[in-house]
Structures are given as C-alpha cells and as structure tokens.
Amino acid sequence: MTVLVCSDLDRTLIYSAAAFALDGPDETMPRLLCVEFYQGAPLSYVTETAAQTLEALARAATFVPTTTRTPEQYRRVHLLEKPPAYAICANGGHLLVDGVDDPAWSAEVRSQLDSACAPLTEVQNHLVNLGGEFVLKRRTASDLFAYTVVDRTALPAGWVEDLSGWCAERGWRTSLQGRKVYCLPASLTKSTAAAEVARRTGASRTLAAGDSLLDIDLLESADAAVRPAHGELHGAGWTSPATVVTASCGIIAGEEIAGRLLDLVTSE
C-alpha cells in the first residue's frame, strides 16, 4: 500500500534561528543540521534527529514537500540525501516531478484561476494603494499570488482583517506567517495538488502536516494530520478530528512531527 505524506516546510519541518523557540529553562540546544543557505548564509535548520527520521519516512512512504515557496525558493532546501520524486510549490500552483516543473499542471491551474477570482494585478494595486510605513517589501510569487513583508511591531490593529475582507469579496484569501502577509486565490490549494500526486502514485492513504491557514485544506483532506503547537493555526485554536497537535513548539515540534508521521506510516 502506497502512503502519501504531504508536509509543509517552513515552521513545520524546517526553522530559521528566529523560530527555534528554545528559550525554556530546561531546554538545551539540540544538534542541528542546516538544510538551506541563502546568499551564502545559513537560513533554515532541522534537528539531526528530525533529519534521520525524515530519511526513514522517505523510505517508508512517498514523501512530498508541500509549500507556499516558489520552485526557486524550494530548490534552496536540501532536506533529504535523495530529493523527493514530487514536490508541491506555490501553494499548489507548481508540481515538480524529479525536480522539473510539470508545465501541463501549471497551465491547468492558471486556466482555472482565470475564471475563479479577481486578477493578480487588482490585488497588487490594492496593496500599493493601502500604503503604510510598516510595509517593508511587496512581492509576487510565480505570477500567481502576492505577499508583503511587514514590521509586525508596527502593523496596525485590524489591518490584516480588513485586507482579508476585501480579498474574500474577490475570491482571494490571506494568511499572516511571521513577517509575511500572503494574498492568494482561494482556489489555489495544496490539497488539489496533493490529490493529483495521490492519483499519479496510486496512494491509498494520505498523511499531512502544516502550521498555517493555508494548510487547512491539506490537513482536512488527509486521512490523518499533525500540526505544531505554534503558528497561525495554533493561534487561531484550529483543529480537526483527524489532526494531532504536537506537545512541543519550535524546532523540537518539527522533530516531533517527523516522528509522528513516521509512526503513522509504519503502524499501518
């Protein structure tokens, strides 16, 4: 039986130093492995235990990194000795097969979005018109969605909520993750891409992990799921009957998530 394991990356499996959350009185620094460098500097890490567990998971199941990162951003991450056969990027907008973008899938996604929501340019213009000194950067990703990098300490109360309401009226949704505020088409989902990978691999069971509002559809569509005790979903108190919450937070939660996923696969 083929088991599909679709997991978010940032703040689910991999962590920047700012997200380690190793500040408890009894916590000691675990042995870490850097899995991403950016502009020559180390950026993202896993614990060595998590790295070993993920290698075992990839041997026991079809492991699929499932991320909002663009393909270019995803390719900076080296999580396994042998890269996974499939990866879902841009929140489902890109499907990589052996590291190569599947053009037919990308074309199909874009065709569906054209009729499902307001165009990206309308959202971009709205973000520019909102202004705000707390907005540090404005970016687009794969010409599919937009995001802003903000100063969280200066972010006005209600700003994200107002933006969410505006976006919802136009078939878009928002997500606040760290310093980034994402605006994505509501129909651009990780679960749709995961279902396509399940079809291609013949998987009869799907497991998932994630920490943000953008992961809800993925977690809800899975047979069993895990989320960390931190992040956007934790802040919202979100859960589901099939979702387990980790006992730990930060990078140790990433280690726990890898272990729980492996346990779910090997207990079949």
N, C-alpha and C positions, 0 to 999 in steps of 0.2 A: 504494500500500500504506500503510495506516494503522499507525503505530508508536505504541505507548503507552509513556510514560515516567512511572513512578511513583517519586517520591523523598520520603524522609523530609526533615524540615526542620531541627530543632534538632541542632546539631553534625554535620549532614551538609551542608546548604546554607547555613544561617544560624547566626550565632555571637554570643553575648554577649561582652563585653570579657574576661571571665574565661576564655573558651575560645579566645582568639585564638592562643595558643601562638606568639607572635612574640618569642621570647627567645633565638634563636640568635645567635651573634656576628656573622654576616654578614647578618642579616635586617633589612630596613628596613620601616617601616610603609607598607603599600600604600594607595592611595586607596580609601576606604571609603564605602559608601552605607548609611545607616540605613534598615532596612525594617520596623522595629517600634518603636512608642512605647508605654510602659505608665505610666499615671498621670502623663502629661506628660513623662516622661523617656525618652531613647533607650535601647533594650534590645538589639535584635538587628541584626546587620550582615552585609553581603556585600561583597566587593571590587567595585570598579567594573567590573573585567574579568569577574567572575562574573555581575554584573547584565546586562552586554551579551550574554554567552554564553547566559544563560537566556532572554533575549528571542529570540535566534536559535533556540534549542531549541524554544520555544513556537510559533514559526512553522513549524518543520520537522516537528513531531510533536504528538501530543496529550499535553500535559504535565499531570500530576496530582499536586499536593502530597498526600502520604500521611503523616499524622501521628497521634500519640497525643494531641495537643491536642484540647480540646473545640472545637465550632464557634465559640464565643465567643472563645476564645483564638486560634484560627486567623485569625479575621477581623481581628485586630490587625496581621497581617503583610501587607505590600503589596510583593510580590516582583516583580510584572510591571506594566507600564503598563495592560494589559487583564487583569482577573482571569481565571484559567483557568475553562473551562466546567465542569470537575469538580474536586472536592476530596474526599479521604477523611479523615475526622476520627474521634477517639475510637477509634483503632486498628481502624477498620472498622465501628464502631458507627453512624456517620453518613455519609451520602453527600450531598454538596452538589452541586446542579445549578444552574449560573448563580447561585451564592451562596445558594440556598434549600435547606433541608433536605428530603430526599425522605422523607416520612412512611411510605410503604409499605416502604422499605428498613429504616428504623429499627424498625418494627413486626415485620418478619420476623426481624431479628437478635435482638430481645428475646425473641421466641417460641422461637427455637432455644436461647437461653441458659437459659431457664427449665427445660429438661429435660436440660441438659448439665453443669450444675455446681451447687455449693452456692450459696445466695443471697448477695447482696452484704452483707446485714446480718450474716451469720455471720462474714464476713471483717472487717468493720468492728469487730465486738465483740472479735474476737481481737486486732486491732491495739491496741485500747484496753486490753485485759487485759495485753498484753505490757508496756505502760508504757515507761519509760526516759526519763531526762532528756535523752538525745541526740535524742529525737523533738521537733522544733520545731513541726510542724503535722501535722494529719491532714485529708485532704480526700477527697471523692468526685468523680467526673467523669461527667456525663451520666447519673447513676444506673446506670452500667454497671460501673465499677471503682473501686478505692481507691488512694490513694498517700499516703505520708508524706514530709515534708521532714525530713531528719536532719542532725545535725552529724557530718560524715564523720570528723573527728578523734577523736570520742568514740564512734563506732559500735563496739560490742563484736565481737570476732572470732567468726565463726560465726553471728552474729545473722541475717544475710540467708539463709545456707544453711539454718538451722533453719526460718525462715519459708517458704522455698521448699519444703521437705519437707512442712510442714503444708499448704501450698496445693495441692501436687501431689496429695495424697490426696483433695482435694475438687474436682478439676477446674479448678484455678487455676494460674497461673504468676507468677513475679516477675521484675523487671528493676531493676537499680540504675543510674541515669543521673544523674551529677552528684550533687546532694544529694537526689534523689528516689528512693524505693523504691516501685515500682509493683506492684500485685497485680491481675492481670487474669484473666478467664475464659480457659482455654486455647483455647477455640473461637472467641474474639473475635480475628480475624486480619485483617491488612491485605490478605493475598493473596486472601481471599474477596471483599472489596470490589473489589479490582483486577480480578478475573475478571469481576465484574459490569460494570465500566466497559468492559472489553475487549469484552464481549458487546454492549453498547449502541452502541459506536463502530465495531464490526466490525474491531477491530485484529487484525492477523495476527502481530504480534511485540510483545513486552513487554520493556522495559528497567527496571531498578530500582537504587536506591541507598539505603543506610541504615547506621547505625553501632551499633545496639543489638540485644540478644537478641530484642526484639520485632519486628525486621526480618528475622529469619532466614527465616520462611516466605515473605515477599515476595521476598527475594533468590533463594531456591531455586526459586521458581515462575517466575522470569523467564528469558527466553532468554539474557540477558547482564546482569551486575550489576557495581556498583562499591561498594566500601566504603572509608572513610578509614583511615589508619594511626594511628588513635586510637579511644578509646571502648570500649564494653563488648565488642564483637566482637573488636577488636584485642587487648584484654587477655586474652580467652579463646583467642586464636590461631585464631579461626574463619575458615574459608574454604571455597570450593567450586570445582569445576572451571570454572564459568561466571562466577566472581566475580574481579574485578581489584582489587588493593589500591593505593591511591594511594602515590606516592613521598613526599608531604608530609603534614603533620598540621596541625591547627588550621584557621584560616580560609583558608589557602592550599590546604588539601585540598579545601575547598568549591569553590574556583575550579577546581581540577583535576577534581573530579567533574563539574561542569557541562561542562567541555571534553571529557571522555571520553564523556559521554552524547551530546553533540552529534556527536562523531566517529563514534560507533556508528550514529547515525541517518543521517548524511549519507554514510556508507560503504556503505549498503545499495544 
